[in-house]
């Protein structure tokens, strides 16, 4: 007999008796962690500053710091801006009691977020998504992180966690024009990281696409893992590159996320049945190839 | 251990290999969603509520969790419109799984139009959403009046040949509405929808949803849903699909004892391991039936009323 019935000792066939006798232990709740992540946790804005043309950084202090436990790099939060919107933002940094997000002002929600002053309250739903497991990376090896545009947002926290795991990171950051760039070291003091920038209009750094620069670096240096973050075209072109054996390749995707918990399906990664918000945003390149090759942004 | 126990059940003429479906609103608006629900192990796929035209729905936030294992949603009937129905039905047919199209409307003709497309597409049944609690002019705005329920169900039932289920929500009139739905030609009732609720953030002092109202689902509404199923079954003995806080075999069993021929799951797919949940419920129900000395699930339907 299944374990769930071990506390049941009733006469067979008497439904009313059984209704009262079945033990609640039968339904042990294994979902509490997920459930807590889905609660809306209040947080107070500590600072909110412009970093470059279009990119901002907001730091928040949750009323209860519980939601800051065990946040993996590339996980995200749904950030609720009261009376305005709720937007998915990946974690840029964590301290003992604060969480930071770097975001691009592009719609009503991010515009409203950029207008929030210190002392304003927001709500945080998360951490959400699978995130990147740094323990899977071989210690003392090197990681290449390729970020396109606002894909730079989760990079500081990723570098920080890789460093804790004794993995050194090189970063390629590609943007359209140098106005979008900011000094990554400003948000990453104390960390030994090489940052290579690429601009499409050749206004700074490497003249060309981040993916092209990444390929050059892959030919020149030895990396154990490649993590690409950003819009589909950059991930697609990197996924098409024939890579040397032994290099693990992950991509972190972007999609429209509305509910963030796998109910509404707006972040389905067609033509697969994967949902970015619960199955992603991090995938092995091979696991999501069908979606990447489908085209679009 | 569970050899010989039969979970086959019947709802509105549909033969289901076990009683667990998804509830409308959990995925169900694209073929990819149907594929995912199929992998969850449901015995029939229920689509997202479809309206005639595309609806973007409410602006986020659209779903939050609440203390007590409940979810509050204000999705606002986001759906692709009738053009989204054929691909969903096609995918379900390809996977050889029954498909019920949830139909929404703000007036009788819209229900007829959407239900007709569902029928033409090959859907096995339609479920009329007469109970969504958070979208003005739809759902409960229509379904809380038993006469409206009759009018919509009658109009759709006399237009299409596939079975019609009426999904009703919590209201003082629910037993009367249930009677009217059956009188109008509904072959089964889906009871209940989410319960109209409000959540307020105590720091910003604002309602969490821009739309203010949401629908509460999950564990907090389970006893309410069981009560409605119990009362409607007691009064009318119809075929019922029980919905509301079904999250394990025990909550499913309660629904069945109260009078449900099948159950639907929504919130638990979000809060639990969705790929394991249906399997666990099905296995738990089999063990339970053995404990009761019953050979098939049909014997357990409404058993509390006979005990």
Interface residues (C-beta under 8 A of the other chain):
Chain A: X1 X2 X4 X5 X8 X10 X12 X13 X14 X15 X16 X18 X19 X22 X24 X26 X27 X29 X30 X31 X34 X35 X36 X38 X39 X40 X42 X44 X63 X78 X80 X82 X83 X84 X85 X86 X87 X109 X120 X121 X122 X123 X125 X258 X259 X260 X261 X262 X263 X264 X265 X266 X268 X270 X271 X272 X273 X275
Chain B: X1 X25 X26 X27 X28 X29 X30 X32 X33 X35 X36 X39 X48 X57 X59 X60 X61 X62 X63 X64 X65 X66 X67 X69 X71 X73 X75 X78 X199 X201 X202 X203 X204 X206 X208 X210 X247 X248 X249 X250 X251 X253 X254 X257 X266 X269 X270 X271 X272 X273 X274 X283 X284 X287 X288 X291 X292 X293 X294 X300 X303 X304 X306 X307
